[in-house]
Amino acid sequence: MLDYNKNFKKYSRELRTNLTEAEKHIWARLRCKQLKNKQFYRRKIIGNYIVDFYCPEAKLVIEIDGGQHYSEAGKTRDEERDKTLQEQGLVILRFSDREVFKNVSGVMARIYAGL
């Protein structure tokens, strides 16, 4: 079972109600077991992080990155986060919000292959 920081529960709920447009675009294609009949959760708390989307059966985390992830500080935080999650046996797929809008079929194909 994955670690869970209950202190993030309220913030996770808030984030679920305020998805970005790119996240909404992906969530519309993941929800209700549309992809390989796999259950996905949005804004799932894992340890001290809240991931964008998570499929427990595949141990797959999907992150949709906006501009803040491309600064040096953002890249460093993401690397540390990814390392921590990978140490728990999770696979992380990262996509830019631009990629979601320009090539959603390619993004979905990569997610499908990751399952």
N, CA, C and O atoms as a Tinker XYZ file with bonds, in Angstrom:
   460  protein
     1  N      0.848000   -1.182000    0.000000    73     2
     2  CA     0.000000    0.000000    0.000000    64     1     3
     3  C      0.894000    1.247000    0.000000    63     2     4     5
     4  O      1.937000    1.282000    0.652000    81     3
     5  N      0.464000    2.251000   -0.736000    73     3     6
     6  CA     1.237000    3.477000   -0.845000    64     5     7
     7  C      1.046000    4.368000    0.373000    63     6     8     9
     8  O     -0.005000    4.352000    1.015000    81     7
     9  N      2.082000    5.145000    0.680000    73     7    10
    10  CA     1.982000    6.128000    1.760000    64     9    11
    11  C      0.902000    7.141000    1.421000    63    10    12    13
    12  O      0.580000    7.366000    0.255000    81    11
    13  N      0.351000    7.745000    2.462000    73    11    14
    14  CA    -0.742000    8.699000    2.285000    64    13    15
    15  C     -0.636000    9.765000    3.369000    63    14    16    17
    16  O     -0.684000    9.448000    4.557000    81    15
    17  N     -0.493000   11.017000    2.971000    73    15    18
    18  CA    -0.421000   12.106000    3.939000    64    17    19
    19  C     -1.809000   12.725000    4.062000    63    18    20    21
    20  O     -2.240000   13.473000    3.184000    81    19
    21  N     -2.501000   12.415000    5.144000    73    19    22
    22  CA    -3.882000   12.872000    5.319000    64    21    23
    23  C     -3.999000   14.394000    5.408000    63    22    24    25
    24  O     -5.089000   14.941000    5.245000    81    23
    25  N     -2.888000   15.076000    5.664000    73    23    26
    26  CA    -2.922000   16.537000    5.735000    64    25    27
    27  C     -3.200000   17.181000    4.381000    63    26    28    29
    28  O     -3.559000   18.357000    4.318000    81    27
    29  N     -3.040000   16.427000    3.301000    73    27    30
    30  CA    -3.263000   16.961000    1.959000    64    29    31
    31  C     -4.679000   16.724000    1.444000    63    30    32    33
    32  O     -5.006000   17.131000    0.330000    81    31
    33  N     -5.514000   16.076000    2.235000    73    31    34
    34  CA    -6.843000   15.685000    1.764000    64    33    35
    35  C     -7.695000   16.875000    1.313000    63    34    36    37
    36  O     -8.306000   16.830000    0.245000    81    35
    37  N     -7.739000   17.922000    2.112000    73    35    38
    38  CA    -8.545000   19.091000    1.760000    64    37    39
    39  C     -8.011000   19.740000    0.483000    63    38    40    41
    40  O     -8.786000   20.107000   -0.400000    81    39
    41  N     -6.703000   19.879000    0.387000    73    39    42
    42  CA    -6.092000   20.497000   -0.787000    64    41    43
    43  C     -6.332000   19.641000   -2.040000    63    42    44    45
    44  O     -6.572000   20.176000   -3.123000    81    43
    45  N     -6.267000   18.329000   -1.891000    73    43    46
    46  CA    -6.525000   17.414000   -3.008000    64    45    47
    47  C     -7.954000   17.587000   -3.524000    63    46    48    49
    48  O     -8.185000   17.599000   -4.733000    81    47
    49  N     -8.891000   17.718000   -2.620000    73    47    50
    50  CA   -10.293000   17.939000   -3.024000    64    49    51
    51  C    -10.447000   19.246000   -3.787000    63    50    52    53
    52  O    -11.144000   19.308000   -4.799000    81    51
    53  N     -9.791000   20.286000   -3.294000    73    51    54
    54  CA    -9.840000   21.581000   -3.981000    64    53    55
    55  C     -9.266000   21.476000   -5.395000    63    54    56    57
    56  O     -9.829000   22.021000   -6.344000    81    55
    57  N     -8.153000   20.778000   -5.523000    73    55    58
    58  CA    -7.522000   20.618000   -6.834000    64    57    59
    59  C     -8.412000   19.830000   -7.795000    63    58    60    61
    60  O     -8.432000   20.110000   -8.993000    81    59
    61  N     -9.148000   18.845000   -7.275000    73    59    62
    62  CA   -10.045000   18.062000   -8.140000    64    61    63
    63  C    -11.134000   18.928000   -8.745000    63    62    64    65
    64  O    -11.588000   18.672000   -9.861000    81    63
    65  N    -11.551000   19.942000   -8.022000    73    63    66
    66  CA   -12.611000   20.808000   -8.556000    64    65    67
    67  C    -12.053000   21.909000   -9.449000    63    66    68    69
    68  O    -12.821000   22.630000  -10.086000    81    67
    69  N    -10.745000   22.051000   -9.508000    73    67    70
    70  CA   -10.117000   23.115000  -10.301000    64    69    71
    71  C     -9.068000   22.573000  -11.263000    63    70    72    73
    72  O     -7.931000   23.044000  -11.268000    81    71
    73  N     -9.437000   21.589000  -12.076000    73    71    74
    74  CA    -8.507000   21.052000  -13.057000    64    73    75
    75  C     -8.201000   22.109000  -14.116000    63    74    76    77
    76  O     -9.043000   22.950000  -14.430000    81    75
    77  N     -6.996000   22.055000  -14.656000    73    75    78
    78  CA    -6.661000   22.936000  -15.772000    64    77    79
    79  C     -7.389000   22.427000  -17.017000    63    78    80    81
    80  O     -7.928000   21.320000  -17.014000    81    79
    81  N     -7.403000   23.226000  -18.069000    73    79    82
    82  CA    -8.067000   22.807000  -19.301000    64    81    83
    83  C     -7.415000   21.550000  -19.879000    63    82    84    85
    84  O     -8.111000   20.655000  -20.359000    81    83
    85  N     -6.097000   21.481000  -19.834000    73    83    86
    86  CA    -5.394000   20.302000  -20.344000    64    85    87
    87  C     -5.753000   19.064000  -19.513000    63    86    88    89
    88  O     -5.960000   17.983000  -20.065000    81    87
    89  N     -5.826000   19.222000  -18.202000    73    87    90
    90  CA    -6.195000   18.099000  -17.337000    64    89    91
    91  C     -7.632000   17.656000  -17.597000    63    90    92    93
    92  O     -7.918000   16.459000  -17.600000    81    91
    93  N     -8.519000   18.591000  -17.811000    73    91    94
    94  CA    -9.912000   18.244000  -18.152000    64    93    95
    95  C     -9.966000   17.444000  -19.446000    63    94    96    97
    96  O    -10.736000   16.493000  -19.574000    81    95
    97  N     -9.143000   17.842000  -20.393000    73    95    98
    98  CA    -9.074000   17.183000  -21.696000    64    97    99
    99  C     -8.668000   15.711000  -21.526000    63    98   100   101
   100  O     -9.257000   14.825000  -22.146000    81    99
   101  N     -7.677000   15.462000  -20.697000    73    99   102
   102  CA    -7.215000   14.093000  -20.451000    64   101   103
   103  C     -8.210000   13.328000  -19.582000    63   102   104   105
   104  O     -8.501000   12.163000  -19.854000    81   103
   105  N     -8.732000   13.970000  -18.545000    73   103   106
   106  CA    -9.662000   13.301000  -17.634000    64   105   107
   107  C    -10.896000   12.807000  -18.378000    63   106   108   109
   108  O    -11.427000   11.746000  -18.050000    81   107
   109  N    -11.354000   13.550000  -19.362000    73   107   110
   110  CA   -12.526000   13.133000  -20.149000    64   109   111
   111  C    -12.261000   11.813000  -20.873000    63   110   112   113
   112  O    -13.201000   11.097000  -21.218000    81   111
   113  N    -10.992000   11.488000  -21.103000    73   111   114
   114  CA   -10.623000   10.264000  -21.812000    64   113   115
   115  C    -10.184000    9.126000  -20.878000    63   114   116   117
   116  O    -10.044000    7.983000  -21.313000    81   115
   117  N     -9.970000    9.443000  -19.605000    73   115   118
   118  CA    -9.536000    8.433000  -18.640000    64   117   119
   119  C    -10.661000    7.952000  -17.730000    63   118   120   121
   120  O    -10.676000    6.796000  -17.308000    81   119
   121  N    -11.589000    8.834000  -17.435000    73   119   122
   122  CA   -12.607000    8.518000  -16.439000    64   121   123
   123  C    -13.511000    7.379000  -16.894000    63   122   124   125
   124  O    -13.605000    7.076000  -18.084000    81   123
   125  N    -14.152000    6.774000  -15.953000    73   123   126
   126  CA   -15.122000    5.690000  -16.194000    64   125   127
   127  C    -14.513000    4.496000  -16.924000    63   126   128   129
   128  O    -15.177000    3.856000  -17.739000    81   127
   129  N    -13.259000    4.202000  -16.631000    73   127   130
   130  CA   -12.583000    3.015000  -17.168000    64   129   131
   131  C    -12.610000    2.944000  -18.695000    63   130   132   133
   132  O    -12.789000    1.870000  -19.269000    81   131
   133  N    -12.432000    4.094000  -19.349000    73   131   134
   134  CA   -12.477000    4.132000  -20.807000    64   133   135
   135  C    -11.235000    3.543000  -21.465000    63   134   136   137
   136  O    -11.290000    3.133000  -22.625000    81   135
   137  N    -10.130000    3.494000  -20.754000    73   135   138
   138  CA    -8.863000    3.053000  -21.334000    64   137   139
   139  C     -8.492000    1.692000  -20.754000    63   138   140   141
   140  O     -8.137000    1.584000  -19.580000    81   139
   141  N     -8.576000    0.660000  -21.581000    73   139   142
   142  CA    -8.257000   -0.715000  -21.171000    64   141   143
   143  C     -9.030000   -1.153000  -19.931000    63   142   144   145
   144  O     -8.585000   -2.036000  -19.197000    81   143
   145  N    -10.170000   -0.544000  -19.703000    73   143   146
   146  CA   -11.019000   -0.861000  -18.557000    64   145   147
   147  C    -10.281000   -0.684000  -17.220000    63   146   148   149
   148  O    -10.540000   -1.412000  -16.261000    81   147
   149  N     -9.362000    0.288000  -17.166000    73   147   150
   150  CA    -8.576000    0.562000  -15.965000    64   149   151
   151  C     -9.145000    1.770000  -15.223000    63   150   152   153
   152  O     -9.554000    2.755000  -15.838000    81   151
   153  N     -9.165000    1.679000  -13.915000    73   151   154
   154  CA    -9.634000    2.769000  -13.057000    64   153   155
   155  C     -8.525000    3.791000  -12.853000    63   154   156   157
   156  O     -7.403000    3.441000  -12.486000    81   155
   157  N     -8.849000    5.050000  -13.093000    73   155   158
   158  CA    -7.926000    6.155000  -12.826000    64   157   159
   159  C     -8.536000    7.054000  -11.767000    63   158   160   161
   160  O     -9.756000    7.188000  -11.672000    81   159
   161  N     -7.671000    7.667000  -10.975000    73   159   162
   162  CA    -8.077000    8.652000   -9.986000    64   161   163
   163  C     -7.391000    9.964000  -10.322000    63   162   164   165
   164  O     -6.261000    9.970000  -10.812000    81   163
   165  N     -8.056000   11.056000  -10.064000    73   163   166
   166  CA    -7.430000   12.362000  -10.298000    64   165   167
   167  C     -7.070000   12.983000   -8.966000    63   166   168   169
   168  O     -7.771000   12.823000   -7.967000    81   167
   169  N     -5.944000   13.705000   -8.980000    73   167   170
   170  CA    -5.437000   14.387000   -7.785000    64   169   171
   171  C     -5.325000   13.439000   -6.603000    63   170   172   173
   172  O     -5.848000   13.705000   -5.521000    81   171
   173  N     -4.641000   12.342000   -6.827000    73   171   174
   174  CA    -4.450000   11.303000   -5.819000    64   173   175
   175  C     -3.260000   11.645000   -4.930000    63   174   176   177
   176  O     -2.209000   12.056000   -5.420000    81   175
   177  N     -3.428000   11.477000   -3.645000    73   175   178
   178  CA    -2.352000   11.717000   -2.688000    64   177   179
   179  C     -1.497000   10.456000   -2.604000    63   178   180   181
   180  O     -1.989000    9.367000   -2.310000    81   179
   181  N     -0.216000   10.633000   -2.868000    73   179   182
   182  CA     0.745000    9.538000   -2.720000    64   181   183
   183  C      1.913000   10.100000   -1.917000    63   182   184   185
   184  O      2.653000   10.962000   -2.392000    81   183
   185  N      2.065000    9.604000   -0.709000    73   183   186
   186  CA     3.104000   10.132000    0.176000    64   185   187
   187  C      2.856000   11.596000    0.460000    63   186   188   189
   188  O      1.784000   11.971000    0.936000    81   187
   189  N      3.847000   12.426000    0.169000    73   187   190
   190  CA     3.727000   13.868000    0.386000    64   189   191
   191  C      3.480000   14.613000   -0.920000    63   190   192   193
   192  O      3.800000   15.796000   -1.035000    81   191
   193  N      2.916000   13.926000   -1.894000    73   191   194
   194  CA     2.641000   14.533000   -3.199000    64   193   195
   195  C      1.194000   14.293000   -3.592000    63   194   196   197
   196  O      0.553000   13.343000   -3.141000    81   195
   197  N      0.701000   15.175000   -4.441000    73   195   198
   198  CA    -0.606000   14.990000   -5.059000    64   197   199
   199  C     -0.340000   14.872000   -6.550000    63   198   200   201
   200  O      0.094000   15.833000   -7.186000    81   199
   201  N     -0.600000   13.695000   -7.108000    73   199   202
   202  CA    -0.344000   13.473000   -8.530000    64   201   203
   203  C     -1.600000   13.828000   -9.326000    63   202   204   205
   204  O     -2.714000   13.785000   -8.804000    81   203
   205  N     -1.402000   14.176000  -10.591000    73   203   206
   206  CA    -2.545000   14.566000  -11.424000    64   205   207
   207  C     -3.503000   13.394000  -11.630000    63   206   208   209
   208  O     -4.695000   13.503000  -11.345000    81   207
   209  N     -2.974000   12.272000  -12.128000    73   207   210
   210  CA    -3.798000   11.084000  -12.378000    64   209   211
   211  C     -3.019000    9.848000  -11.954000    63   210   212   213
   212  O     -1.795000    9.792000  -12.071000    81   211
   213  N     -3.764000    8.847000  -11.453000    73   211   214
   214  CA    -3.114000    7.639000  -10.968000    64   213   215
   215  C     -3.969000    6.420000  -11.285000    63   214   216   217
   216  O     -5.175000    6.410000  -11.040000    81   215
   217  N     -3.321000    5.385000  -11.836000    73   215   218
   218  CA    -3.961000    4.098000  -12.079000    64   217   219
   219  C     -3.279000    3.075000  -11.178000    63   218   220   221
   220  O     -2.158000    2.657000  -11.467000    81   219
   221  N     -3.935000    2.663000  -10.086000    73   219   222
   222  CA    -3.279000    1.755000   -9.144000    64   221   223
   223  C     -2.962000    0.384000   -9.730000    63   222   224   225
   224  O     -1.940000   -0.210000   -9.387000    81   223
   225  N     -3.809000   -0.118000  -10.594000    73   223   226
   226  CA    -3.581000   -1.448000  -11.163000    64   225   227
   227  C     -2.289000   -1.495000  -11.986000    63   226   228   229
   228  O     -1.567000   -2.492000  -11.961000    81   227
   229  N     -2.008000   -0.418000  -12.709000    73   227   230
   230  CA    -0.812000   -0.349000  -13.544000    64   229   231
   231  C      0.351000    0.352000  -12.833000    63   230   232   233
   232  O      1.460000    0.415000  -13.364000    81   231
   233  N      0.092000    0.878000  -11.628000    73   231   234
   234  CA     1.087000    1.668000  -10.894000    64   233   235
   235  C      1.621000    2.798000  -11.771000    63   234   236   237
   236  O      2.824000    3.046000  -11.843000    81   235
   237  N      0.687000    3.469000  -12.432000    73   235   238
   238  CA     1.014000    4.504000  -13.401000    64   237   239
   239  C      0.544000    5.869000  -12.922000    63   238   240   241
   240  O     -0.618000    6.052000  -12.561000    81   239
   241  N      1.471000    6.824000  -12.926000    73   239   242
   242  CA     1.175000    8.221000  -12.595000    64   241   243
   243  C      1.283000    9.021000  -13.884000    63   242   244   245
   244  O      2.236000    8.864000  -14.647000    81   243
   245  N      0.298000    9.879000  -14.117000    73   243   246
   246  CA     0.323000   10.758000  -15.286000    64   245   247
   247  C      0.334000   12.191000  -14.782000    63   246   248   249
   248  O     -0.515000   12.591000  -13.985000    81   247
   249  N      1.304000   12.955000  -15.257000    73   247   250
   250  CA     1.437000   14.356000  -14.884000    64   249   251
   251  C      1.284000   15.220000  -16.134000    63   250   252   253
   252  O      1.901000   14.951000  -17.165000    81   251
   253  N      0.466000   16.247000  -16.031000    73   251   254
   254  CA     0.291000   17.225000  -17.107000    64   253   255
   255  C      0.948000   18.512000  -16.617000    63   254   256   257
   256  O      0.486000   19.131000  -15.659000    81   255
   257  N      2.027000   18.905000  -17.282000    73   255   258
   258  CA     2.849000   20.015000  -16.811000    64   257   259
   259  C      2.543000   21.320000  -17.537000    63   258   260   261
   260  O      2.495000   21.376000  -18.766000    81   259
   261  N      2.339000   22.358000  -16.748000    73   259   262
   262  CA     2.218000   23.718000  -17.259000    64   261   263
   263  C      3.566000   24.409000  -17.207000    63   262   264   265
   264  O      4.579000   23.780000  -16.902000    81   263
   265  N      3.584000   25.688000  -17.502000    73   263   266
   266  CA     4.811000   26.454000  -17.608000    64   265   267
   267  C      5.693000   26.458000  -16.381000    63   266   268   269
   268  O      6.914000   26.535000  -16.518000    81   267
   269  N      5.132000   26.380000  -15.186000    73   267   270
   270  CA     5.925000   26.438000  -13.956000    64   269   271
   271  C      6.877000   25.251000  -13.832000    63   270   272   273
   272  O      7.832000   25.309000  -13.057000    81   271
   273  N      6.637000   24.194000  -14.569000    73   271   274
   274  CA     7.485000   23.007000  -14.484000    64   273   275
   275  C      8.772000   23.139000  -15.295000    63   274   276   277
   276  O      9.654000   22.285000  -15.198000    81   275
   277  N      8.886000   24.192000  -16.085000    73   275   278
   278  CA    10.039000   24.323000  -16.980000    64   277   279
   279  C     11.096000   25.292000  -16.464000    63   278   280   281
   280  O     12.120000   25.493000  -17.117000    81   279
   281  N     10.863000   25.889000  -15.311000    73   279   282
   282  CA    11.907000   26.701000  -14.676000    64   281   283
   283  C     12.915000   25.748000  -14.036000    63   282   284   285
   284  O     12.624000   24.564000  -13.865000    81   283
   285  N     14.080000   26.248000  -13.686000    73   283   286
   286  CA    15.085000   25.395000  -13.038000    64   285   287
   287  C     14.556000   24.822000  -11.731000    63   286   288   289
   288  O     14.743000   23.640000  -11.443000    81   287
   289  N     13.895000   25.662000  -10.943000    73   287   290
   290  CA    13.337000   25.188000   -9.666000    64   289   291
   291  C     12.260000   24.131000   -9.912000    63   290   292   293
   292  O     12.199000   23.127000   -9.202000    81   291
   293  N     11.422000   24.354000  -10.906000    73   291   294
   294  CA    10.369000   23.398000  -11.240000    64   293   295
   295  C     10.931000   22.068000  -11.694000    63   294   296   297
   296  O     10.439000   21.012000  -11.299000    81   295
   297  N     11.963000   22.118000  -12.526000    73   295   298
   298  CA    12.602000   20.882000  -13.002000    64   297   299
   299  C     13.213000   20.104000  -11.841000    63   298   300   301
   300  O     13.097000   18.880000  -11.777000    81   299
   301  N     13.860000   20.813000  -10.932000    73   299   302
   302  CA    14.475000   20.168000   -9.776000    64   301   303
   303  C     13.419000   19.497000   -8.899000    63   302   304   305
   304  O     13.588000   18.351000   -8.482000    81   303
   305  N     12.333000   20.214000   -8.622000    73   303   306
   306  CA    11.245000   19.638000   -7.812000    64   305   307
   307  C     10.666000   18.390000   -8.485000    63   306   308   309
   308  O     10.420000   17.378000   -7.829000    81   307
   309  N     10.453000   18.477000   -9.802000    73   307   310
   310  CA     9.893000   17.335000  -10.527000    64   309   311
   311  C     10.826000   16.130000  -10.496000    63   310   312   313
   312  O     10.368000   14.996000  -10.357000    81   311
   313  N     12.123000   16.362000  -10.624000    73   311   314
   314  CA    13.094000   15.262000  -10.584000    64   313   315
   315  C     13.072000   14.570000   -9.224000    63   314   316   317
   316  O     13.096000   13.342000   -9.147000    81   315
   317  N     13.026000   15.361000   -8.151000    73   315   318
   318  CA    12.986000   14.799000   -6.799000    64   317   319
   319  C     11.691000   14.015000   -6.584000    63   318   320   321
   320  O     11.695000   12.915000   -6.032000    81   319
   321  N     10.608000   14.597000   -7.026000    73   319   322
   322  CA     9.289000   13.973000   -6.896000    64   321   323
   323  C      9.249000   12.652000   -7.665000    63   322   324   325
   324  O      8.815000   11.629000   -7.136000    81   323
   325  N      9.709000   12.688000   -8.922000    73   323   326
   326  CA     9.704000   11.482000   -9.748000    64   325   327
   327  C     10.563000   10.385000   -9.118000    63   326   328   329
   328  O     10.173000    9.217000   -9.116000    81   327
   329  N     11.716000   10.751000   -8.590000    73   327   330
   330  CA    12.604000    9.773000   -7.960000    64   329   331
   331  C     11.911000    9.115000   -6.772000    63   330   332   333
   332  O     11.959000    7.894000   -6.616000    81   331
   333  N     11.269000    9.923000   -5.938000    73   331   334
   334  CA    10.561000    9.393000   -4.769000    64   333   335
   335  C      9.442000    8.451000   -5.190000    63   334   336   337
   336  O      9.273000    7.383000   -4.601000    81   335
   337  N      8.683000    8.838000   -6.199000    73   335   338
   338  CA     7.575000    7.998000   -6.660000    64   337   339
   339  C      8.093000    6.713000   -7.316000    63   338   340   341
   340  O      7.514000    5.644000   -7.123000    81   339
   341  N      9.171000    6.812000   -8.082000    73   339   342
   342  CA     9.747000    5.630000   -8.724000    64   341   343
   343  C     10.290000    4.651000   -7.690000    63   342   344   345
   344  O     10.251000    3.439000   -7.902000    81   343
   345  N     10.793000    5.167000   -6.580000    73   343   346
   346  CA    11.279000    4.298000   -5.505000    64   345   347
   347  C     10.148000    3.474000   -4.896000    63   346   348   349
   348  O     10.393000    2.446000   -4.265000    81   347
   349  N      8.921000    3.925000   -5.087000    73   347   350
   350  CA     7.752000    3.183000   -4.607000    64   349   351
   351  C      7.207000    2.246000   -5.683000    63   350   352   353
   352  O      6.141000    1.656000   -5.512000    81   351
   353  N      7.936000    2.111000   -6.791000    73   351   354
   354  CA     7.534000    1.188000   -7.849000    64   353   355
   355  C      6.573000    1.773000   -8.866000    63   354   356   357
   356  O      5.956000    1.033000   -9.632000    81   355
   357  N      6.436000    3.090000   -8.884000    73   355   358
   358  CA     5.504000    3.735000   -9.813000    64   357   359
   359  C      6.212000    4.163000  -11.093000    63   358   360   361
   360  O      7.400000    4.482000  -11.092000    81   359
   361  N      5.457000    4.161000  -12.174000    73   359   362
   362  CA     5.927000    4.659000  -13.463000    64   361   363
   363  C      5.283000    6.021000  -13.667000    63   362   364   365
   364  O      4.082000    6.183000  -13.448000    81   363
   365  N      6.077000    7.004000  -14.087000    73   363   366
   366  CA     5.571000    8.365000  -14.276000    64   365   367
   367  C      5.651000    8.729000  -15.748000    63   366   368   369
   368  O      6.705000    8.612000  -16.373000    81   367
   369  N      4.529000    9.171000  -16.294000    73   367   370
   370  CA     4.487000    9.720000  -17.645000    64   369   371
   371  C      4.186000   11.205000  -17.525000    63   370   372   373
   372  O      3.201000   11.595000  -16.896000    81   371
   373  N      5.028000   12.031000  -18.123000    73   371   374
   374  CA     4.840000   13.480000  -18.091000    64   373   375
   375  C      4.540000   13.993000  -19.492000    63   374   376   377
   376  O      5.161000   13.591000  -20.476000    81   375
   377  N      3.568000   14.894000  -19.544000    73   375   378
   378  CA     3.193000   15.533000  -20.798000    64   377   379
   379  C      3.038000   17.017000  -20.543000    63   378   380   381
   380  O      2.593000   17.425000  -19.471000    81   379
   381  N      3.401000   17.823000  -21.521000    73   379   382
   382  CA     3.164000   19.262000  -21.389000    64   381   383
   383  C      1.716000   19.547000  -21.743000    63   382   384   385
   384  O      1.088000   18.797000  -22.490000    81   383
   385  N      1.190000   20.641000  -21.198000    73   383   386
   386  CA    -0.177000   21.009000  -21.549000    64   385   387
   387  C     -0.285000   21.302000  -23.049000    63   386   388   389
   388  O     -1.321000   21.036000  -23.658000    81   387
   389  N      0.767000   21.842000  -23.638000    73   387   390
   390  CA     0.772000   22.095000  -25.092000    64   389   391
   391  C      0.632000   20.800000  -25.871000    63   390   392   393
   392  O     -0.116000   20.724000  -26.846000    81   391
   393  N      1.356000   19.786000  -25.432000    73   391   394
   394  CA     1.294000   18.490000  -26.101000    64   393   395
   395  C     -0.122000   17.922000  -26.045000    63   394   396   397
   396  O     -0.595000   17.339000  -27.021000    81   395
   397  N     -0.795000   18.086000  -24.922000    73   395   398
   398  CA    -2.168000   17.607000  -24.780000    64   397   399
   399  C     -3.070000   18.272000  -25.815000    63   398   400   401
   400  O     -3.880000   17.603000  -26.457000    81   399
   401  N     -2.934000   19.571000  -25.975000    73   399   402
   402  CA    -3.798000   20.288000  -26.907000    64   401   403
   403  C     -3.448000   20.030000  -28.369000    63   402   404   405
   404  O     -4.331000   19.986000  -29.225000    81   403
   405  N     -2.155000   19.858000  -28.654000    73   403   406
   406  CA    -1.731000   19.690000  -30.047000    64   405   407
   407  C     -1.786000   18.244000  -30.528000    63   406   408   409
   408  O     -1.942000   17.994000  -31.723000    81   407
   409  N     -1.658000   17.286000  -29.603000    73   407   410
   410  CA    -1.558000   15.894000  -30.015000    64   409   411
   411  C     -2.176000   14.964000  -28.970000    63   410   412   413
   412  O     -1.503000   14.071000  -28.456000    81   411
   413  N     -3.427000   15.170000  -28.664000    73   411   414
   414  CA    -4.059000   14.365000  -27.617000    64   413   415
   415  C     -4.093000   12.887000  -28.002000    63   414   416   417
   416  O     -4.009000   12.031000  -27.120000    81   415
   417  N     -4.211000   12.565000  -29.269000    73   415   418
   418  CA    -4.224000   11.150000  -29.663000    64   417   419
   419  C     -2.864000   10.510000  -29.389000    63   418   420   421
   420  O     -2.804000    9.351000  -28.978000    81   419
   421  N     -1.775000   11.245000  -29.610000    73   419   422
   422  CA    -0.442000   10.734000  -29.296000    64   421   423
   423  C     -0.242000   10.557000  -27.806000    63   422   424   425
   424  O      0.357000    9.574000  -27.371000    81   423
   425  N     -0.736000   11.496000  -27.022000    73   423   426
   426  CA    -0.662000   11.393000  -25.561000    64   425   427
   427  C     -1.420000   10.156000  -25.090000    63   426   428   429
   428  O     -0.919000    9.386000  -24.270000    81   427
   429  N     -2.619000    9.975000  -25.610000    73   427   430
   430  CA    -3.430000    8.827000  -25.201000    64   429   431
   431  C     -2.785000    7.512000  -25.630000    63   430   432   433
   432  O     -2.890000    6.514000  -24.917000    81   431
   433  N     -2.123000    7.497000  -26.780000    73   431   434
   434  CA    -1.431000    6.297000  -27.242000    64   433   435
   435  C     -0.285000    5.936000  -26.289000    63   434   436   437
   436  O     -0.071000    4.761000  -25.990000    81   435
   437  N      0.446000    6.941000  -25.818000    73   435   438
   438  CA     1.538000    6.685000  -24.863000    64   437   439
   439  C      0.996000    6.188000  -23.524000    63   438   440   441
   440  O      1.583000    5.302000  -22.903000    81   439
   441  N     -0.117000    6.756000  -23.083000    73   439   442
   442  CA    -0.743000    6.281000  -21.839000    64   441   443
   443  C     -1.209000    4.833000  -22.019000    63   442   444   445
   444  O     -0.981000    3.986000  -21.155000    81   443
   445  N     -1.850000    4.566000  -23.131000    73   443   446
   446  CA    -2.333000    3.207000  -23.435000    64   445   447
   447  C     -1.175000    2.203000  -23.389000    63   446   448   449
   448  O     -1.291000    1.125000  -22.806000    81   447
   449  N     -0.058000    2.584000  -24.018000    73   447   450
   450  CA     1.121000    1.708000  -24.032000    64   449   451
   451  C      1.697000    1.522000  -22.628000    63   450   452   453
   452  O      2.284000    0.480000  -22.338000    81   451
   453  N      1.536000    2.514000  -21.758000    73   451   454
   454  CA     2.029000    2.423000  -20.381000    64   453   455
   455  C      1.208000    1.554000  -19.479000    63   454   456   457
   456  O      1.632000    1.204000  -18.377000    81   455
   457  N      0.020000    1.200000  -19.947000    73   455   458
   458  CA    -0.850000    0.339000  -19.137000    64   457   459
   459  C     -0.488000   -1.103000  -19.418000    63   458   460
   460  O     -1.090000   -2.013000  -18.847000    81   459
